[in-house]
């Protein structure tokens, strides 16, 4: 399924994300896995950072929860581990396509390598979904935390949909739709200028446009978010304003293409 490169999302894959922690120093009472994740991030060992934050989530327990910083580190760890793989899948696929008519052997090698990377890519996405479903969403309190996790589930399901076809595409698209829709419903309890609410609306609208091909619905999702934002814009921070600007940019792009 071809994916447009025009639409932009919050926490998009535009190179290495900025660090969510000031350094590798531990804080009093901090879980050992979080401390190790800080060290791994500073060393740019993002697969290790992902594994450490996975351990932290698995150790949360039935009645526990992540702190806001741990939540952000969990998100950043998996995002960083996925970034280069996502781009590598695209590059290997493009090289295979270019070589298909002139060098069948080269095309075969490129496709085999694409398959290898795609297996790693999907495994990371599946890890996120399992951690969310098994450990985080069941105990998440209503409000921003639950919206954050539902958005994350929608995002990683959407990433899998980018490189999936047939019945498998329908399954991951349905999974993303359910997570995004549940998140949108839960987000009604948040202020219109809340950055998590705006980020969810931004990414859901991109999913509607690019994966579901429902551009009119995507424009409506973005417009509704901007209307809610406008009513509370005076209290908006930089992250919320950035998401609102990206939503407006996408609406202009999609409207012009209709």
PAGU-609777 format. One record per residue (C-alpha): x, y, z; residue in one letter. Coordinates in Angstrom, 3 decimals, always signed. Example, Ala and Ser with C-alpha at 12.3 -4.5 7.8 and 13.67 -1.06 7.14 Angstrom:
% PAGU-609777
((+12.300,-4.500,+7.800),A),
((+13.670,-1.060,+7.140),S),
This chain:
% PAGU-609777
((+0.000,+0.000,+0.000),X),
((+1.676,+3.244,-1.063),X),
((+1.925,+5.825,+1.696),X),
((+1.879,+9.565,+1.065),X),
((+4.894,+11.408,+2.372),X),
((+3.025,+14.705,+2.578),X),
((+1.047,+14.244,+5.778),X),
((+2.826,+14.923,+9.037),X),
((+2.220,+13.335,+12.435),X),
((+3.151,+14.138,+15.978),X),
((+6.229,+12.214,+17.116),X),
((+6.890,+11.468,+13.459),X),
((+9.980,+9.606,+12.328),X),
((+12.083,+12.624,+11.326),X),
((+15.502,+11.501,+12.530),X),
((+16.638,+10.926,+16.091),X),
((+14.192,+12.321,+18.669),X),
((+15.360,+14.707,+21.339),X),
((+16.278,+13.110,+24.633),X),
((+13.560,+12.804,+27.257),X),
((+16.035,+12.655,+30.090),X),
((+18.669,+15.145,+31.111),X),
((+21.385,+12.521,+31.455),X),
((+22.218,+9.034,+32.593),X),
((+22.190,+9.811,+36.306),X),
((+19.758,+7.803,+38.413),X),
((+17.166,+9.405,+40.667),X),
((+16.536,+8.235,+44.256),X),
((+14.244,+5.229,+44.323),X),
((+14.316,+4.842,+40.556),X),
((+13.731,+1.382,+39.092),X),
((+17.011,-0.178,+37.921),X),
((+15.627,-0.741,+34.414),X),
((+14.907,+2.978,+34.068),X),
((+18.431,+3.873,+35.147),X),
((+19.829,+1.433,+32.599),X),
((+17.517,+2.875,+29.943),X),
((+18.966,+6.328,+30.644),X),
((+22.477,+4.987,+30.154),X),
((+21.471,+3.165,+26.959),X),
((+19.860,+6.323,+25.546),X),
((+22.943,+8.399,+26.298),X),
((+25.021,+5.739,+24.521),X),
((+22.506,+5.712,+21.631),X),
((+21.902,+1.991,+22.183),X),
((+18.190,+2.222,+21.446),X),
((+17.484,-1.497,+21.170),X),
((+18.894,-1.862,+24.682),X),
((+16.872,+1.130,+25.875),X),
((+13.757,-0.524,+24.451),X),
((+14.499,-3.780,+26.245),X),
((+15.111,-2.010,+29.560),X),
((+11.825,-0.082,+29.320),X),
((+10.027,-3.281,+28.326),X),
((+11.320,-4.818,+31.562),X),
((+10.138,-1.782,+33.504),X),
((+6.623,-2.124,+32.073),X),
((+6.535,-5.851,+32.821),X),
((+7.540,-5.114,+36.437),X),
((+4.815,-2.540,+36.991),X),
((+2.396,-5.059,+38.527),X),
((-1.374,-5.284,+38.533),X),
((-1.949,-2.195,+40.660),X),
((+1.011,-0.095,+39.530),X),
((+1.575,+2.492,+36.848),X),
((+4.412,+4.341,+35.133),X),
((+5.374,+7.841,+36.130),X),
((+4.951,+10.469,+33.435),X),
((+8.687,+10.458,+32.757),X),
((+8.750,+6.647,+32.557),X),
((+5.804,+6.807,+30.170),X),
((+7.700,+9.250,+27.957),X),
((+10.842,+7.107,+28.107),X),
((+8.843,+3.992,+27.192),X),
((+7.470,+5.802,+24.149),X),
((+10.827,+7.271,+23.127),X),
((+12.653,+3.951,+23.510),X),
((+10.422,+2.040,+21.117),X),
((+10.162,+4.958,+18.723),X),
((+13.960,+5.224,+18.547),X),
((+14.357,+1.471,+18.003),X),
((+11.855,+1.608,+15.148),X),
((+13.036,+4.754,+13.334),X),
((+15.946,+3.388,+11.298),X),
((+14.157,+0.116,+10.566),X),
((+11.141,+1.955,+9.183),X),
((+13.322,+3.934,+6.811),X),
((+15.427,+0.878,+5.936),X),
((+12.329,-1.060,+4.845),X),
((+11.435,+1.750,+2.472),X),
((+14.971,+2.038,+1.085),X),
((+15.374,-1.715,+0.530),X),
((+11.964,-1.878,-1.161),X),
((+12.827,+1.026,-3.458),X),
((+16.179,-0.548,-4.410),X),
((+14.491,-3.864,-5.173),X),
((+11.971,-2.120,-7.392),X),
((+14.679,-0.193,-9.246),X),
((+16.692,-3.360,-9.875),X),
((+13.736,-5.568,-10.824),X),
((+14.142,-5.131,-14.586),X),
((+17.904,-4.700,-14.861),X),
((+19.364,-7.022,-12.221),X),
((+17.114,-9.794,-10.945),X),
((+19.744,-11.117,-8.542),X),
((+20.278,-7.712,-6.947),X),
((+16.517,-7.269,-6.652),X),
((+16.222,-10.651,-4.928),X),
((+18.907,-9.740,-2.375),X),
((+17.250,-6.396,-1.687),X),
((+13.860,-8.058,-1.178),X),
((+15.345,-10.657,+1.164),X),
((+16.978,-7.905,+3.198),X),
((+13.715,-5.961,+3.259),X),
((+11.976,-9.057,+4.624),X),
((+14.581,-9.394,+7.385),X),
((+14.198,-5.768,+8.478),X),
((+10.415,-5.931,+8.213),X),
((+10.364,-8.928,+10.549),X),
((+12.293,-6.908,+13.150),X),
((+10.027,-3.896,+12.532),X),
((+6.809,-5.850,+13.049),X),
((+8.214,-7.581,+16.124),X),
((+8.876,-4.218,+17.781),X),
((+5.376,-2.996,+16.929),X),
((+3.837,-6.191,+18.287),X),
((+5.864,-5.866,+21.497),X),
((+4.389,-2.412,+22.072),X),
((+0.822,-3.591,+21.471),X),
((+1.240,-6.569,+23.827),X),
((+2.756,-4.399,+26.569),X),
((-0.073,-1.907,+26.243),X),
((-2.826,-4.536,+26.205),X),
((-1.363,-6.730,+28.941),X),
((+0.207,-4.259,+31.366),X),
((-0.675,-0.609,+30.806),X),
((-4.176,-0.135,+29.422),X),
((-5.954,-2.448,+31.923),X),
((-4.763,-0.339,+34.887),X),
((-4.517,+3.107,+33.258),X),
((-6.714,+5.695,+34.985),X),
((-9.095,+7.656,+32.785),X),
((-7.884,+10.867,+31.246),X),
((-4.512,+11.804,+29.765),X),
((-2.656,+8.606,+30.678),X),
((-5.240,+6.346,+29.051),X),
((-5.429,+8.593,+25.982),X),
((-1.623,+8.463,+25.701),X),
((-1.591,+4.662,+25.708),X),
((-4.545,+4.325,+23.294),X),
((-2.842,+6.745,+20.923),X),
((+0.351,+4.705,+21.165),X),
((-1.533,+1.492,+20.354),X),
((-3.148,+3.182,+17.372),X),
((+0.183,+4.536,+16.174),X),
((+2.040,+1.212,+16.280),X),
((-0.857,-0.572,+14.601),X),
((-0.765,+2.137,+11.922),X),
((+2.971,+1.609,+11.420),X),
((+2.375,-2.094,+10.782),X),
((-0.371,-1.217,+8.303),X),
((+2.109,+0.745,+6.189),X),
((+3.857,-2.451,+5.066),X),
((+0.975,-4.923,+5.224),X),
((-1.452,-6.163,+2.565),X),
((-4.603,-8.256,+2.240),X),
((-6.329,-9.763,+5.266),X),
((-3.436,-8.852,+7.533),X),
((-3.835,-5.198,+6.548),X),
((-7.523,-5.302,+7.374),X),
((-6.721,-6.742,+10.808),X),
((-4.105,-4.176,+11.832),X),
((-6.162,-1.338,+10.345),X),
((-9.149,-2.454,+12.427),X),
((-6.905,-2.623,+15.493),X),
((-5.657,+0.909,+14.854),X),
((-9.178,+2.205,+14.229),X),
((-10.454,+0.756,+17.482),X),
((-7.578,+2.201,+19.522),X),
((-7.818,+5.632,+17.918),X),
((-11.598,+5.786,+18.283),X),
((-11.453,+4.742,+21.930),X),
((-8.758,+7.344,+22.470),X),
((-10.817,+10.064,+20.804),X),
((-13.762,+9.235,+23.028),X),
((-11.612,+9.242,+26.180),X),
((-9.961,+12.509,+25.088),X),
((-13.254,+14.369,+25.341),X),
((-12.534,+14.656,+29.068),X),
((-9.359,+16.653,+28.343),X),
((-8.995,+20.341,+27.526),X),
((-8.983,+21.190,+23.831),X),
((-5.425,+22.526,+24.217),X),
((-4.114,+19.325,+25.809),X),
((-1.096,+18.199,+23.748),X),
((-1.929,+14.480,+24.041),X),
((-5.476,+15.104,+22.808),X),
((-4.198,+17.172,+19.880),X),
((-1.485,+14.636,+19.054),X),
((-4.073,+11.886,+18.973),X),
((-6.345,+13.869,+16.654),X),
((-3.394,+14.640,+14.379),X),
((-2.259,+11.029,+14.056),X),
((-5.795,+9.644,+13.772),X),
((-6.547,+12.034,+10.920),X),
((-3.376,+10.946,+9.108),X),
((-4.432,+7.320,+9.556),X),
((-7.878,+8.109,+8.143),X),
((-6.345,+9.844,+5.126),X),
((-3.398,+7.589,+4.337),X),
((-4.499,+4.112,+5.405),X),
((-8.287,+4.172,+5.241),X),
((-8.398,+6.649,+2.316),X),
((-11.157,+8.565,+4.092),X),
((-9.959,+12.086,+3.393),X),
((-13.252,+13.823,+4.184),X),
((-13.337,+12.120,+7.588),X),
((-9.685,+13.043,+8.179),X),
((-10.426,+16.693,+7.461),X),
((-13.391,+16.573,+9.829),X),
((-11.296,+15.012,+12.601),X),
((-8.691,+17.733,+12.200),X),
((-11.274,+20.516,+11.986),X),
((-13.032,+19.353,+15.150),X),
((-9.691,+19.272,+16.976),X),
((-8.825,+22.794,+15.834),X),
((-12.227,+24.077,+16.903),X),
((-11.750,+22.613,+20.387),X),
((-8.212,+23.972,+20.487),X),
((-9.326,+27.443,+19.481),X),
((-11.704,+27.637,+22.422),X),
((-8.853,+26.960,+24.847),X),
((-5.833,+28.241,+22.919),X),
((-4.904,+30.845,+25.522),X),
((-3.691,+28.090,+27.835),X),
((-1.827,+26.104,+25.176),X),
((+1.838,+25.199,+25.445),X),
((+4.368,+24.842,+22.633),X),
((+3.634,+21.148,+21.997),X),
((-0.087,+21.811,+21.632),X),
((+0.509,+24.749,+19.298),X),
((+2.841,+22.653,+17.144),X),
((+0.267,+19.850,+16.830),X),
((-2.450,+22.384,+15.958),X),
((-0.199,+23.880,+13.269),X),
((+0.491,+20.421,+11.799),X),
((-3.223,+19.623,+11.759),X),
((-3.891,+22.856,+9.895),X),
((-1.067,+22.100,+7.451),X),
((-2.512,+18.670,+6.699),X),
((-6.045,+20.001,+6.261),X),
((-4.761,+22.538,+3.723),X),
((-2.814,+19.831,+1.897),X),
((-5.731,+17.389,+1.792),X),
((-8.303,+20.013,+0.833),X),
((-6.164,+21.135,-2.097),X),
((-5.816,+17.526,-3.292),X),
((-9.546,+16.805,-3.343),X),
